[in-house]
Amino acid sequence: MQTRSYSVLDKLDSAIRLLKADKPPFPLCWTSEGVCVRHGPRCEHPGKQPLVRGRAYQEHLPTEQEVTDWWTQWPHANIGMATGQISAIMVVDCDSAGATNRFEDNYPEAEDTLQVQTARGKHYYFQFEEGIRNDAGKLLGPGIDVRGEGGFVIIPPSIHASGKPYQWLNRSKPSPLSTSLREVLVSRNKVGPFDGSVAESFQERFDTAKALAGVPEGQRDETLFKLAGKLRNADVPQEMAEKLVLEAAQNCQPSFSESIALEKVGRVYERYQTGTAPSDPKVVSALGEETVRKDIKLQTWEEFLSTTPEEREYTINGILPDSGLAVLLGRGKHGKSTLVTHACRAIASGQGFLDRGTKVKPVVYVNYEMAEDYLQTLLRAGDCPTGAYIINRPEPILTLKAIENIMGQVENGPGMMVIDSFRGAFKLQGEAENLSGGAGVLLRQLQDLAINKGWLIILIHHSNRGSREGTDSVSGTSDWIAAPDVLWSWSRPDPDKSGTLIIEGRIPPLDPMAVQLSLESCEYVGTVKEDQEKADKGAIQGFLTEDWQITKDIVALTGLAEGTIRTRLNSLHKDGLVERDGKGVSKNPFKWREIVSAQDNPLSAETNNGDNQAEEGAQCQTFNL
């Protein structure tokens, strides 16, 4: 059993501090050796049961005397705090490391809010909003509970029944809810992004009756596609299948787009016309979008090399195609929206971007992610081109029909559309985002729409937590790699340093780019390799003096690897920026120092043949400094 020593006054002092911050504290039972001291071994929730009767602590603040009396009577009591309107606080409770990772993957902005380490997971504190009530794993997924109106949370330095203490992980203020998290928590009457039954329903045998009765959001894409395949397997005529799938689409919660539902039926039945139909609908979804072509002609290598490839067209030369689907991938708070806003401004005005030419075209920014005040701050940081448009949440859940409608309103199109973000716009989260029948189908549909209309669509998407980069960091189905024509992966852990932009896809390969990003500017500073080499050389030169130093001394001063130091020193020496002495062997190792010229040497002025020369040398020294 893990134990912790603490003063009883810690509990009373923490409760009083909570009260003075207008947060209602109240005492909870506590444990000793895992047994509830107040309620005994039959306590259902040791350390978590309120010791005061009724729900008064959720209706008004106690007095300081009441709080003092409570912890005088129960000096070891844990501290509870009511959530909801009275405290202006709501809490997301992740009860395991896995639940914590899932929550932060889906809502990376949660990493910046006030947090508490619990026995097995974390508490995330947010500003309360009207309509948020308690929820046990239905809205945000298994193991992720919500504490809203009528709930409470345990406050440090309380002790869990396991003996582990609750501990503050930071001193941040509770953040306001992001758009995507707000829509899930406030719209309680709607099915959330991850209903607890979703994972099981995709694993179990397909139920036709259940599909026809309608399924909740997050299951609709996959279910309707499977239903179409099941009906075709049973030799149901296409016209009848369309009626049945449309009925199922109408019964979904919310109802599913009729045009997309009919498109699913058409694609399934078209594939069956090319040969024997597979019996498993999962196989149908893996066949691809095109029917089998019978006019395929082989070419010899010589014949192929004799043809002239079509010249590629780009929106941004070499890194962004003229039309199709692109994805900008990155962690929360790393500046994805800032980066793409600079790209939009450059394209709409015909200016260069990252030292590359751009094709002038209108741009439309569809915002589901940023608060309006921050979006205005971002746009005001630079010019406002006449060909740049903005639209905030055109509908609760973005549809292909709405996207097509927006494109049609742009008179001088086709252009470029940015959707920020995929999760916020299409509400595919949790398991629905990880399934090819959910996000995968939608990505293919977006790509088809973009190509048919001649537009470029850029989706902003969150990457996984961890140190992986590029396509390895994609969160969700592998279609995130397969569907886009180009994938931009952006990382900038330190806002004071340049970020890394990795560009992959159906374009010539590129070295990772180093980009200096701010609200006002976006500048290419070289490849990541060049940028790192420049930083390493600067660090080395900062420690070199007029005195000779061996390589190991410079390693100790800079903290860089010895192999890196050797490479950078040789390069500096080749460029004439440092002096070298020695043979480079164990008994006579290389020694290094900054280049000392007669002008830079303080003694050189004394050896000159005139006072004027000495004075000129001193002036030059001052100027150089």
PyMOL commands that set and color helices and strands:
alter all, ss='L'
color gray80, all
select helices_A, chain A and resi 8-20+56-58+64-73+97-106+108-112+179-186+198-203+208-213+220-233+238-251+258-272+281-284+301-305+336-349+372-380+400-409+422-426+431-434+436-453+470-473+479-482+528-543+551-558+562-574+604-607+611-624
alter helices_A, ss='H'
color red, helices_A
select strands_A, chain A and resi 25-28+31-32+35-36+78-82+89-94+115-117+122-127+135-136+144-147+152-155+167-168+314-316+320-321+324-330+363-367+388-392+416-420+456-462+486-491+499-505+513-517+522-527+549-550+578-581+591-594
alter strands_A, ss='S'
color yellow, strands_A
deselect
rebuild
show_as cartoon
